[in-house]
C-alpha cells in the first residue's frame, strides 16, 4: 500500500478491510490478459516506469456454481 494510505490508516485507525472498502489503495488499473502474454505485458509496464502484479485468474464455472472472490 502506498505511504499516504498508511498515514491515513494510522490517523483514522481503520482496519485493513475498511481501508480497502473505502479507498482505492494502489491498484489504479486492472487489465485482463491471456496467461501466455503475462510476462510480455509485465515487461512493457515495467519499461514505462510502472509496477504490475498478477492478482487473479479467470476460470470457467459450472452453470449453478457460485462466484467466489478470495
C-alpha positions in Angstrom: 0.0 0.0 0.0 1.4 3.5 -0.9 2.7 5.5 2.1 -0.1 8.0 2.0 -2.6 5.2 2.7 -0.6 4.0 5.7 -0.7 7.6 7.1 -4.4 7.8 6.6 -4.9 4.4 8.2 -2.8 5.4 11.3 -4.7 8.6 11.7 -8.1 7.1 11.2 -7.5 3.8 12.9 -9.3 2.0 10.1 -8.7 -1.7 9.7 -7.1 -3.1 6.6 -10.5 -4.4 5.5 -12.1 -0.9 6.0 -9.3 0.8 4.1 -9.8 -1.5 1.1 -13.5 -1.0 1.2 -13.2 2.8 1.4 -10.2 3.7 -0.7 -8.5 2.6 -3.9 -5.4 1.7 -2.1 -3.0 1.5 -5.0 -4.5 -0.6 -7.9 -5.0 2.2 -10.4 -5.9 0.0 -13.3 -6.8 -3.6 -13.8 -6.4 -5.4 -17.1 -7.4 -8.9 -18.1 -4.9 -10.7 -20.4 -4.2 -14.1 -21.7 -1.9 -16.0 -19.4 0.6 -16.5 -22.2 1.0 -12.8 -22.5 1.7 -12.2 -18.8 5.5 -11.9 -19.0 5.3 -9.6 -22.0 2.7 -7.3 -20.5 4.7 -7.0 -17.2 7.8 -6.1 -19.2 6.0 -3.4 -21.1 4.6 -1.9 -18.0 8.0 -2.0 -16.2 9.7 -0.4 -19.2 7.3 2.5 -18.9 8.1 3.1 -15.2 5.2 1.4 -13.5 4.8 -1.7 -11.3 2.4 -4.5 -12.2 1.1 -7.5 -10.3 -0.8 -10.7 -11.3 -3.7 -10.7 -8.9 -6.0 -13.4 -10.1 -7.3 -15.6 -12.9 -10.5 -16.2 -14.8 -11.8 -19.7 -14.7 -14.8 -21.4 -16.2 -17.6 -22.2 -13.8 -20.4 -24.7 -13.9 -23.9 -23.3 -14.6 -25.1 -23.4 -10.9 -21.7 -22.7 -9.3 -21.4 -19.7 -7.1 -18.9 -16.9 -7.9 -16.2 -16.7 -5.2 -13.7 -13.8 -4.7 -10.8 -14.6 -2.4 
